[in-house]
Amino acid sequence: MGETSAEAGKNGFHAGAWHFAALIAGNVALALGPWLVRLADTGPVSVAFWRLFLPIPLIAFLAWRGRSPGNLDWRLALLVMAAGVFFSLDLASWHIGIEQTRLGNAVLFGNSGSVILMVWGLIALRRAPSWREGGGVLAALVGAAILLGRSLEISTATFIGDLFCLFAGVCYAFYLLPAQRARAVLGQWSVLLLVSLAASPLLLGMAVLAGEPVWPGEAGWTPVLLLALSSQVIGQGLLVYSLRHFPPLIIGMALLTQPAVAATIGWVVFGELLVPLDILGMVLVGTALLLARSSPPRVQPRPGG
């Protein structure tokens, strides 16, 4: 017990029960997103617009409260807004995929940006992967092949839905690259505000061009408001509160609650039954996400810089 506490203090992680509860609750809140997308009757890209647009006043207030002293780094702010373009493509593609594939698949493939970033880091450093990284990539490929094959057995629409979610994962990786760099300087809420300001008009434009209904219909505003609240405010807020208190391994394990919750909702609400082969594919992709999140930093800072 004393060794664990000493190690936690050495690494700068001081997590309590509330931090762990917030970490799990944040992931569960985000896992409800695909269900709420299906409940909304605006159109998948339109509901992505409302998800980002509605919480902007609250996020702006939180960004103002947490602002850093000094002048805003406009070059970094513009970089974040450019990342918002990829985030808009991520949400648009993911929401389209959610309506065509199983919820568990949608969450797993939508989070595949972690594995993509790990591969990108290896390519950038021009080195061979470690056993952990190689195992993560192999598990991701095999698991994705199983899930894609199972989707193709169900219907071509489900298979196309998986591809949309995979494309969303690629876009999410290219959103994270500049966003993570800016987060330490600008702050989490400022980054989220700039991304929302850049992405929401693009999503609205895409929805209009696609001929989607933008205004809620018979389903009303409840699913749209709950999505904005659970994904952008509660989910993001709890993760902002908790993430700094945990090592990457725990964060990666907590991430796996999202596909578990989504698959359970898909089974209970939509009758999306899972056979053992589905579960194997999900376990392999989930393992890949865990290994990607828990991989040690690949670039060590040089002394003095």
C-alpha positions as CSV (number, residue, x, y, z in Angstrom):
1,M,0.0,0.0,0.0
2,G,2.8,2.4,0.9
3,E,4.7,1.5,-2.3
4,T,1.6,2.2,-4.4
5,S,1.0,5.5,-2.8
6,A,4.7,6.5,-3.2
7,E,4.6,5.5,-6.9
8,A,1.4,7.5,-7.5
9,G,2.9,10.5,-5.9
10,K,6.1,10.1,-7.9
11,N,4.2,10.0,-11.2
12,G,2.0,12.9,-10.2
13,F,-1.3,10.9,-10.2
14,H,-3.5,11.5,-7.1
15,A,-6.8,9.9,-7.8
16,G,-9.6,9.5,-5.3
17,A,-12.9,7.7,-5.4
18,W,-14.6,10.8,-6.9
19,H,-12.1,11.0,-9.7
20,F,-12.6,7.4,-10.6
21,A,-16.4,7.8,-10.5
22,A,-16.1,10.8,-12.7
23,L,-13.9,8.9,-15.2
24,I,-16.4,6.1,-15.5
25,A,-19.5,8.4,-15.6
26,G,-17.9,10.5,-18.3
27,N,-17.3,7.4,-20.5
28,V,-20.9,6.2,-19.8
29,A,-22.3,9.6,-20.8
30,L,-20.4,9.6,-24.0
31,A,-21.5,6.0,-24.7
32,L,-25.2,7.1,-24.6
33,G,-24.5,9.4,-27.7
34,P,-25.2,6.8,-30.4
35,W,-28.5,5.9,-28.9
36,L,-29.6,9.5,-28.7
37,V,-28.5,10.0,-32.4
38,R,-30.9,7.3,-33.4
39,L,-33.7,8.7,-31.3
40,A,-33.4,12.2,-32.9
41,D,-35.4,12.7,-36.1
42,T,-33.4,15.7,-37.5
43,G,-30.9,13.7,-39.6
44,P,-27.5,12.4,-38.5
45,V,-25.4,15.4,-39.6
46,S,-28.0,17.9,-38.3
47,V,-28.0,16.4,-34.9
48,A,-24.2,16.6,-34.9
49,F,-24.6,20.3,-35.6
50,W,-27.0,20.7,-32.6
51,R,-24.7,18.7,-30.4
52,L,-21.9,21.3,-30.9
53,F,-24.0,24.4,-31.3
54,L,-26.3,24.3,-28.3
55,P,-23.6,24.1,-25.6
56,I,-21.5,26.9,-27.0
57,P,-22.6,29.5,-24.4
58,L,-21.9,27.2,-21.5
59,I,-18.5,26.1,-23.0
60,A,-17.6,29.8,-23.6
61,F,-18.3,30.6,-20.0
62,L,-16.1,27.6,-18.8
63,A,-13.4,28.7,-21.3
64,W,-13.5,32.2,-19.9
65,R,-13.3,31.0,-16.3
66,G,-10.3,28.7,-17.1
67,R,-8.5,31.1,-19.5
68,S,-4.8,31.4,-19.2
69,P,-3.2,34.8,-18.4
70,G,-1.7,36.7,-21.2
71,N,-2.6,37.2,-24.8
72,L,-4.2,34.5,-26.9
73,D,-1.9,32.7,-29.2
74,W,-3.7,33.3,-32.5
75,R,-1.6,31.0,-34.6
76,L,-2.4,28.2,-32.2
77,A,-6.1,29.2,-32.1
78,L,-6.2,29.1,-35.9
79,L,-4.6,25.6,-35.9
80,V,-7.3,24.4,-33.5
81,M,-10.0,25.8,-35.7
82,A,-8.4,24.0,-38.6
83,A,-8.7,20.8,-36.5
84,G,-12.4,21.7,-36.1
85,V,-12.7,20.9,-39.9
86,F,-11.6,17.3,-39.2
87,F,-13.9,17.1,-36.1
88,S,-16.8,18.1,-38.3
89,L,-16.0,15.3,-40.8
90,D,-15.6,12.9,-37.8
91,L,-19.0,13.7,-36.3
92,A,-20.8,13.8,-39.7
93,S,-19.3,10.4,-40.8
94,W,-19.8,8.8,-37.3
95,H,-23.4,9.9,-37.0
96,I,-24.2,8.5,-40.5
97,G,-22.5,5.3,-39.5
98,I,-24.4,5.0,-36.2
99,E,-27.7,4.9,-38.1
100,Q,-26.5,2.0,-40.3
101,T,-24.4,-0.3,-38.1
102,R,-24.6,-1.8,-34.6
103,L,-24.0,0.5,-31.7
104,G,-21.1,-1.5,-30.3
105,N,-19.3,-1.4,-33.7
106,A,-20.0,2.3,-34.1
107,V,-18.3,3.1,-30.8
108,L,-15.3,0.8,-31.3
109,F,-14.6,2.1,-34.8
110,G,-15.3,5.7,-33.9
111,N,-12.6,5.4,-31.2
112,S,-10.1,3.9,-33.6
113,G,-8.2,7.2,-33.7
114,S,-6.1,6.0,-30.8
115,V,-4.7,3.1,-32.8
116,I,-4.2,5.3,-35.8
117,L,-2.3,7.9,-33.7
118,M,0.0,5.1,-32.5
119,V,0.7,3.9,-36.0
120,W,1.3,7.6,-37.1
121,G,3.8,8.0,-34.3
122,L,5.7,4.9,-35.4
123,I,5.8,6.2,-39.0
124,A,6.9,9.6,-37.9
125,L,9.8,8.2,-35.8
126,R,10.7,5.7,-38.5
127,R,11.2,2.8,-36.1
128,A,9.8,-0.7,-35.6
129,P,6.9,-1.1,-33.2
130,S,7.5,-2.6,-29.7
131,W,5.7,-5.9,-28.8
132,R,2.9,-3.9,-27.2
133,E,2.4,-1.6,-30.3
134,G,2.7,-4.5,-32.7
135,G,0.2,-6.5,-30.7
136,G,-2.2,-3.6,-30.6
137,V,-2.0,-3.1,-34.4
138,L,-2.4,-6.8,-35.1
139,A,-5.4,-7.1,-32.6
140,A,-7.0,-4.0,-34.3
141,L,-6.6,-5.5,-37.8
142,V,-7.9,-9.0,-36.9
143,G,-10.8,-7.6,-34.7
144,A,-11.8,-5.1,-37.4
145,A,-11.7,-7.8,-40.1
146,I,-14.0,-10.1,-37.9
147,L,-16.5,-7.2,-37.2
148,L,-16.5,-6.1,-40.8
149,G,-17.0,-9.6,-42.0
150,R,-19.9,-10.1,-39.6
151,S,-21.5,-6.8,-40.7
152,L,-21.3,-7.9,-44.3
153,E,-23.1,-11.1,-43.4
154,I,-25.9,-9.1,-41.9
155,S,-26.3,-6.6,-44.7
156,T,-24.3,-4.4,-47.0
157,A,-25.8,-1.3,-45.2
158,T,-24.3,-2.5,-41.9
159,F,-20.9,-3.0,-43.6
160,I,-21.1,0.6,-45.1
161,G,-22.0,1.9,-41.7
162,D,-18.9,0.3,-40.3
163,L,-16.8,2.0,-43.0
164,F,-18.3,5.4,-42.2
165,C,-17.4,4.8,-38.5
166,L,-13.8,3.8,-39.5
167,F,-13.5,7.0,-41.6
168,A,-14.7,8.9,-38.6
169,G,-11.9,7.4,-36.5
170,V,-9.3,8.5,-39.1
171,C,-10.7,12.1,-39.0
172,Y,-10.7,12.0,-35.2
173,A,-7.0,11.1,-35.2
174,F,-6.2,14.2,-37.4
175,Y,-8.4,16.3,-35.1
176,L,-6.5,15.1,-32.0
177,L,-3.0,15.8,-33.4
178,P,-3.3,19.6,-33.3
179,A,-5.9,19.6,-30.5
180,Q,-3.6,17.8,-28.1
181,R,-0.8,20.2,-28.9
182,A,-3.0,23.2,-28.2
183,R,-4.7,21.8,-25.1
184,A,-1.7,22.4,-22.8
185,V,-1.4,26.0,-23.8
186,L,-5.0,27.2,-24.4
187,G,-6.8,24.9,-22.0
188,Q,-9.4,22.1,-22.6
189,W,-12.5,24.3,-22.7
190,S,-10.9,26.9,-24.9
191,V,-9.9,24.2,-27.4
192,L,-13.4,22.8,-27.3
193,L,-14.9,26.2,-27.8
194,L,-12.8,27.0,-30.8
195,V,-13.5,23.6,-32.3
196,S,-17.2,24.0,-31.8
197,L,-17.2,27.4,-33.4
198,A,-15.4,26.1,-36.4
199,A,-17.2,22.8,-36.8
200,S,-20.8,23.7,-36.1
201,P,-21.3,25.9,-39.2
202,L,-19.7,23.3,-41.4
203,L,-22.0,20.6,-40.1
204,L,-25.0,22.8,-40.7
205,G,-23.9,23.4,-44.3
206,M,-23.3,19.7,-44.9
207,A,-26.8,18.9,-43.4
208,V,-28.5,21.5,-45.6
209,L,-26.6,20.4,-48.8
210,A,-27.6,16.8,-48.0
211,G,-31.2,17.8,-47.7
212,E,-31.6,16.6,-44.1
213,P,-34.3,18.0,-41.8
214,V,-32.5,20.3,-39.5
215,W,-35.3,21.2,-37.1
216,P,-36.5,18.4,-34.8
217,G,-39.9,16.8,-35.7
218,E,-42.2,14.5,-33.8
219,A,-39.4,13.3,-31.5
220,G,-39.0,16.9,-30.3
221,W,-36.0,18.5,-28.7
222,T,-35.4,16.0,-25.9
223,P,-33.0,13.6,-27.7
224,V,-31.1,16.6,-29.2
225,L,-30.8,18.4,-25.9
226,L,-29.8,15.2,-24.1
227,L,-27.1,14.5,-26.7
228,A,-25.7,18.0,-26.4
229,L,-25.8,17.8,-22.6
230,S,-24.4,14.3,-22.2
231,S,-21.7,14.4,-24.9
232,Q,-20.4,17.9,-24.8
233,V,-21.1,19.0,-21.3
234,I,-21.4,16.1,-18.9
235,G,-19.1,13.6,-20.7
236,Q,-16.4,16.1,-21.6
237,G,-16.7,17.9,-18.3
238,L,-16.2,14.8,-16.2
239,L,-13.3,13.6,-18.3
240,V,-11.6,17.0,-18.1
241,Y,-12.1,16.8,-14.3
242,S,-10.7,13.2,-14.0
243,L,-8.2,12.5,-16.8
244,R,-5.2,14.3,-15.3
245,H,-5.4,12.1,-12.2
246,F,-4.9,8.7,-13.9
247,P,-2.1,7.0,-15.9
248,P,-2.8,6.1,-19.5
249,L,-3.4,2.4,-18.6
250,I,-6.4,3.2,-16.4
251,I,-7.7,5.7,-19.0
252,G,-7.5,3.1,-21.7
253,M,-9.4,0.6,-19.5
254,A,-12.1,3.1,-18.7
255,L,-12.5,3.8,-22.4
256,L,-13.6,0.2,-22.9
257,T,-16.8,0.9,-20.9
258,Q,-18.1,2.9,-23.9
259,P,-18.4,0.0,-26.4
260,A,-19.7,-2.2,-23.6
261,V,-22.5,0.2,-22.7
262,A,-23.3,0.9,-26.4
263,A,-23.5,-2.8,-27.2
264,T,-25.8,-3.4,-24.2
265,I,-28.1,-0.6,-25.3
266,G,-28.0,-2.0,-28.9
267,W,-29.1,-5.4,-27.5
268,V,-31.8,-4.2,-25.1
269,V,-33.3,-1.4,-27.1
270,F,-32.7,-2.4,-30.8
271,G,-32.3,-6.2,-30.5
272,E,-28.8,-6.2,-31.9
273,L,-27.7,-9.6,-30.7
274,L,-24.1,-10.5,-30.5
275,V,-22.7,-14.0,-31.3
276,P,-19.4,-15.3,-29.9
277,L,-17.6,-14.2,-33.1
278,D,-18.9,-10.6,-32.6
279,I,-17.7,-10.7,-29.0
280,L,-14.2,-11.9,-30.1
281,G,-13.9,-9.1,-32.6
282,M,-15.0,-6.5,-30.0
283,V,-12.5,-7.9,-27.5
284,L,-9.6,-7.7,-30.0
285,V,-10.4,-4.1,-31.1
286,G,-11.0,-3.2,-27.4
287,T,-7.6,-4.7,-26.6
288,A,-6.0,-2.7,-29.4
289,L,-7.5,0.5,-28.0
290,L,-6.3,-0.3,-24.6
291,L,-2.7,-1.0,-25.8
292,A,-2.7,2.2,-27.9
293,R,-3.9,4.3,-24.9
294,S,-1.5,2.7,-22.5
295,S,1.6,2.8,-24.7
296,P,4.4,4.8,-23.1
297,P,5.4,8.2,-24.6
298,R,7.3,7.6,-27.8
299,V,9.2,10.8,-27.8
300,Q,11.3,11.6,-24.7
301,P,11.9,15.3,-24.1
302,R,15.5,16.4,-24.3
303,P,17.2,17.8,-21.2
304,G,16.8,21.6,-21.1
305,G,14.2,21.7,-23.9
